Amino acid sequence: MAYCTIQQLEDRLTAPVLGMSIPESGADKARVLGGYIERAGARIDALLSVKYATPVASSPLLADICLSLCLWQIEADRGITSGDLAPRVQVPYDEAMKMLSDLASGAMALPGAPVAEGFSAGLVVQSPTSLFAADSPGMEFF
């Protein structure tokens, strides 16, 4: 799910920075930026699916998280390693990942997002059949 738009990404990057980071133009630029947004959305969904039914409705919080993930990935794809990333990119990314972790663990809430029922980490949870239920053979003696 797209949690932010290409326009928001362009606004956050600004034209000069975007030109240095993304040399493509026109439809190619939209395709590349759309790819970054799609990848960030997939990451958000993967982390939120532990607690919430995904995709969830976009919100200003998720848009900001998505933008931070996109900006970090754009810089990382340019060959800059995590230790070399500018604080203007690394700090928002670290904060976004912390928020996603807090949302998934329940330490933070995402208002309006439906909680996933019967799921844990994307898997259906089912309790095993009890071996000593009241109707188990031999239990009539207890």
C-alpha positions in Angstrom: 0.0 0.0 0.0 1.2 3.5 -0.7 1.4 5.3 2.6 2.8 8.5 0.9 2.7 10.0 -2.5 5.3 10.9 -5.1 4.5 14.5 -4.6 5.2 14.2 -0.8 8.5 12.5 -1.6 9.4 15.2 -4.1 8.5 17.9 -1.6 10.5 16.3 1.2 13.6 15.8 -1.0 13.4 19.2 -2.7 14.2 19.6 -6.4 18.0 20.0 -6.2 18.5 17.0 -3.9 16.1 14.9 -5.9 18.0 15.8 -9.1 21.3 14.5 -7.5 19.7 11.4 -6.1 17.3 10.4 -9.0 18.7 11.3 -12.4 15.7 9.9 -14.3 12.9 12.3 -15.5 9.3 12.1 -16.5 7.7 8.6 -16.5 11.0 7.0 -15.5 11.3 9.2 -12.5 7.7 8.5 -11.4 8.4 4.7 -11.8 11.6 4.9 -9.7 10.0 7.0 -7.0 6.9 4.8 -7.0 9.2 1.8 -6.6 10.7 3.4 -3.4 7.2 4.1 -2.1 6.1 0.5 -2.8 9.1 -1.0 -1.1 8.7 1.2 2.0 5.0 0.4 2.1 5.8 -3.4 2.0 8.2 -2.9 4.9 5.6 -1.0 6.9 3.0 -3.7 6.2 5.3 -6.5 7.2 6.1 -4.8 10.5 2.5 -3.7 11.3 1.0 -7.1 10.3 2.1 -8.5 13.7 -0.6 -6.5 15.4 -2.8 -4.8 12.7 -4.8 -6.0 9.7 -2.7 -4.6 6.8 -2.8 -2.6 4.8 -4.1 0.1 7.1 -5.5 3.4 6.1 -2.8 6.0 5.5 -2.3 8.7 8.1 0.1 11.6 8.6 2.2 9.3 10.9 2.5 6.5 8.4 3.2 9.0 5.6 6.1 10.4 7.6 7.4 6.9 8.4 7.1 6.0 4.7 9.0 9.1 3.6 11.8 8.5 6.1 12.1 4.9 4.8 12.2 6.1 1.2 14.8 8.7 1.8 17.0 6.3 3.6 16.7 3.7 0.8 17.4 6.3 -1.8 20.7 7.2 0.0 21.5 3.5 0.6 21.0 2.7 -3.1 23.5 5.4 -4.0 26.2 3.3 -2.3 26.3 5.1 1.0 26.6 2.7 4.0 24.6 3.1 7.2 27.6 4.5 9.1 28.2 7.1 6.4 24.6 8.4 6.1 24.0 12.0 7.0 22.2 12.5 10.3 19.4 14.2 8.3 18.7 10.8 6.8 19.8 8.3 9.5 18.1 9.9 12.5 14.6 10.1 10.9 15.0 6.5 9.7 16.0 5.2 13.1 13.0 7.0 14.6 10.7 5.6 12.0 11.9 2.1 12.7 11.5 2.6 16.4 7.9 3.9 15.9 7.1 0.9 13.7 8.5 -1.5 16.4 6.4 0.3 19.0 3.3 0.1 16.9 3.8 -3.6 16.3 4.5 -4.3 20.0 1.5 -2.3 21.2 3.7 0.3 23.0 2.1 2.8 20.6 -1.3 2.8 19.1 -2.4 3.5 15.6 -5.9 5.0 16.0 -8.5 3.7 13.6 -6.4 0.7 12.4 -8.2 -2.6 12.8 -6.3 -5.0 15.1 -5.6 -8.4 13.5 -7.6 -11.1 15.2 -6.2 -14.6 15.5 -2.9 -13.7 14.0 0.6 -13.4 15.4 3.4 -12.3 13.1 1.2 -13.0 10.1 0.4 -16.6 11.2 -2.9 -18.1 12.3 -2.7 -19.0 15.9 -4.5 -22.2 17.0 -4.4 -23.9 20.3 -3.6 -27.6 20.4 -6.4 -30.1 21.3 -6.4 -30.7 25.1 -5.2 -34.2 26.0 -7.1 -34.3 29.2 -10.4 -32.8 28.4 -13.5 -33.8 30.4 -14.6 -36.1 27.5 -11.2 -37.8 27.0 -11.2 -41.6 27.5 -10.5 -42.5 31.1 -11.4 -39.1 32.5 -14.7 -40.6 33.8 -12.7 -42.0 36.7 -11.6 -38.6 38.0 
